[in-house]
């Protein structure tokens, strides 16, 4: 059970990081598109 909790926590952390970086990259991309 402990191992399952660790795996779930790791997957959630990685997922949040991916969503954060994707949103950050999309924001920068849209900002650079707007400047041109």
N, CA, C and O atoms as CSV, one atom per row, in Angstrom:
chain,resi,resn,atom,element,x,y,z
A,1,UNK,N,N,0.843,-1.206,0.000
A,1,UNK,CA,C,0.000,0.000,0.000
A,1,UNK,C,C,0.878,1.256,0.000
A,1,UNK,O,O,0.606,2.218,-0.718
A,2,UNK,N,N,1.934,1.227,0.818
A,2,UNK,CA,C,2.834,2.383,0.881
A,2,UNK,C,C,3.446,2.642,-0.499
A,2,UNK,O,O,3.544,3.787,-0.940
A,3,UNK,N,N,3.859,1.557,-1.174
A,3,UNK,CA,C,4.474,1.695,-2.503
A,3,UNK,C,C,3.483,2.327,-3.481
A,3,UNK,O,O,3.854,3.177,-4.291
A,4,UNK,N,N,2.212,1.900,-3.399
A,4,UNK,CA,C,1.191,2.458,-4.286
A,4,UNK,C,C,1.038,3.964,-4.046
A,4,UNK,O,O,0.912,4.743,-4.991
A,5,UNK,N,N,1.052,4.357,-2.779
A,5,UNK,CA,C,0.916,5.789,-2.463
A,5,UNK,C,C,2.093,6.574,-3.034
A,5,UNK,O,O,1.922,7.678,-3.551
A,6,UNK,N,N,3.289,5.994,-2.937
A,6,UNK,CA,C,4.482,6.676,-3.460
A,6,UNK,C,C,4.373,6.815,-4.977
A,6,UNK,O,O,4.689,7.866,-5.534
A,7,UNK,N,N,3.926,5.752,-5.639
A,7,UNK,CA,C,3.791,5.792,-7.105
A,7,UNK,C,C,2.757,6.836,-7.514
A,7,UNK,O,O,2.993,7.617,-8.437
A,8,UNK,N,N,1.614,6.853,-6.832
A,8,UNK,CA,C,0.562,7.828,-7.151
A,8,UNK,C,C,1.075,9.247,-6.924
A,8,UNK,O,O,0.836,10.134,-7.743
A,9,UNK,N,N,1.773,9.462,-5.825
A,9,UNK,CA,C,2.303,10.798,-5.526
A,9,UNK,C,C,3.300,11.213,-6.608
A,9,UNK,O,O,3.304,12.367,-7.037
A,10,UNK,N,N,4.141,10.284,-7.048
A,10,UNK,CA,C,5.132,10.589,-8.088
A,10,UNK,C,C,4.456,10.926,-9.408
A,10,UNK,O,O,4.839,11.882,-10.082
A,11,UNK,N,N,3.450,10.141,-9.776
A,11,UNK,CA,C,2.737,10.390,-11.037
A,11,UNK,C,C,2.027,11.738,-10.992
A,11,UNK,O,O,2.053,12.487,-11.969
A,12,UNK,N,N,1.397,12.047,-9.872
A,12,UNK,CA,C,0.693,13.333,-9.735
A,12,UNK,C,C,1.688,14.488,-9.821
A,12,UNK,O,O,1.417,15.500,-10.467
A,13,UNK,N,N,2.842,14.335,-9.167
A,13,UNK,CA,C,3.857,15.394,-9.195
A,13,UNK,C,C,4.363,15.621,-10.613
A,13,UNK,O,O,4.470,16.760,-11.067
A,14,UNK,N,N,4.676,14.526,-11.313
A,14,UNK,CA,C,5.166,14.646,-12.695
A,14,UNK,C,C,4.083,15.257,-13.586
A,14,UNK,O,O,4.374,16.092,-14.442
A,15,UNK,N,N,2.832,14.836,-13.379
A,15,UNK,CA,C,1.730,15.367,-14.180
A,15,UNK,C,C,1.565,16.868,-13.965
A,15,UNK,O,O,1.368,17.619,-14.920
A,16,UNK,N,N,1.646,17.301,-12.712
A,16,UNK,CA,C,1.505,18.733,-12.420
A,16,UNK,C,C,2.652,19.515,-13.045
A,16,UNK,O,O,2.447,20.608,-13.572
A,17,UNK,N,N,3.874,18.952,-12.987
A,17,UNK,CA,C,5.032,19.627,-13.584
A,17,UNK,C,C,4.848,19.760,-15.095
A,17,UNK,O,O,5.132,20.811,-15.670
A,18,UNK,N,N,4.365,18.679,-15.741
A,18,UNK,CA,C,4.154,18.723,-17.195
A,18,UNK,C,C,3.101,19.771,-17.544
A,18,UNK,O,O,3.279,20.537,-18.492
A,19,UNK,N,N,2.006,19.810,-16.787
A,19,UNK,CA,C,0.943,20.788,-17.051
A,19,UNK,C,C,1.476,22.203,-16.851
A,19,UNK,O,O,1.172,23.099,-17.638
A,20,UNK,N,N,2.272,22.406,-15.797
A,20,UNK,CA,C,2.819,23.731,-15.511
A,20,UNK,C,C,3.742,24.194,-16.639
A,20,UNK,O,O,3.628,25.318,-17.129
A,21,UNK,N,N,4.675,23.292,-17.047
A,21,UNK,CA,C,5.615,23.669,-18.111
A,21,UNK,C,C,4.895,23.861,-19.444
A,21,UNK,O,O,5.259,24.740,-20.226
A,22,UNK,N,N,3.868,23.038,-19.708
A,22,UNK,CA,C,3.117,23.170,-20.963
A,22,UNK,C,C,2.393,24.515,-20.987
A,22,UNK,O,O,2.414,25.215,-22.000
A,23,UNK,N,N,1.757,24.874,-19.883
A,23,UNK,CA,C,1.058,26.151,-19.809
A,23,UNK,C,C,2.028,27.319,-19.901
A,23,UNK,O,O,1.740,28.322,-20.555
A,24,UNK,N,N,3.179,27.191,-19.246
A,24,UNK,CA,C,4.186,28.253,-19.282
A,24,UNK,C,C,4.723,28.434,-20.701
A,24,UNK,O,O,4.862,29.557,-21.186
A,25,UNK,N,N,5.027,27.300,-21.367
A,25,UNK,CA,C,5.541,27.355,-22.745
A,25,UNK,C,C,4.496,27.928,-23.693
A,25,UNK,O,O,4.822,28.712,-24.585
A,26,UNK,N,N,3.240,27.536,-23.498
A,26,UNK,CA,C,2.161,28.040,-24.356
A,26,UNK,C,C,2.001,29.551,-24.158
A,26,UNK,O,O,1.785,30.286,-25.122
A,27,UNK,N,N,2.107,30.008,-22.916
A,27,UNK,CA,C,1.989,31.438,-22.623
A,27,UNK,C,C,3.110,32.222,-23.316
A,27,UNK,O,O,2.861,33.265,-23.921
A,28,UNK,N,N,4.344,31.715,-23.226
A,28,UNK,CA,C,5.488,32.382,-23.868
A,28,UNK,C,C,5.313,32.368,-25.386
A,28,UNK,O,O,5.593,33.360,-26.059
A,29,UNK,N,N,4.841,31.214,-25.930
A,29,UNK,CA,C,4.656,31.099,-27.384
A,29,UNK,C,C,3.603,32.093,-27.867
A,29,UNK,O,O,3.802,32.758,-28.884
A,30,UNK,N,N,2.492,32.199,-27.153
A,30,UNK,CA,C,1.434,33.138,-27.557
A,30,UNK,C,C,1.926,34.576,-27.413
A,30,UNK,O,O,1.587,35.431,-28.231
A,31,UNK,N,N,2.715,34.847,-26.388
A,31,UNK,CA,C,3.234,36.198,-26.186
A,31,UNK,C,C,4.178,36.564,-27.334
A,31,UNK,O,O,4.138,37.688,-27.836
A,32,UNK,N,N,5.026,35.619,-27.751
A,32,UNK,CA,C,5.960,35.897,-28.844
A,32,UNK,C,C,5.195,36.037,-30.163
A,32,UNK,O,O,5.598,36.808,-31.034
A,33,UNK,N,N,4.101,35.300,-30.312
A,33,UNK,CA,C,3.292,35.412,-31.533
A,33,UNK,C,C,2.629,36.799,-31.593
A,33,UNK,O,O,2.487,37.384,-32.667
A,34,UNK,N,N,2.230,37.310,-30.425
A,34,UNK,CA,C,1.543,38.598,-30.366
A,34,UNK,C,C,2.512,39.737,-30.725
A,34,UNK,O,O,2.102,40.717,-31.347
A,35,UNK,N,N,3.783,39.620,-30.342
A,35,UNK,CA,C,4.738,40.697,-30.588
A,35,UNK,C,C,5.026,40.851,-32.073
A,35,UNK,O,O,5.284,41.963,-32.533
A,36,UNK,N,N,4.988,39.761,-32.835
A,36,UNK,CA,C,5.254,39.859,-34.271
A,36,UNK,C,C,4.028,40.390,-34.984
A,36,UNK,O,O,4.044,40.548,-36.205
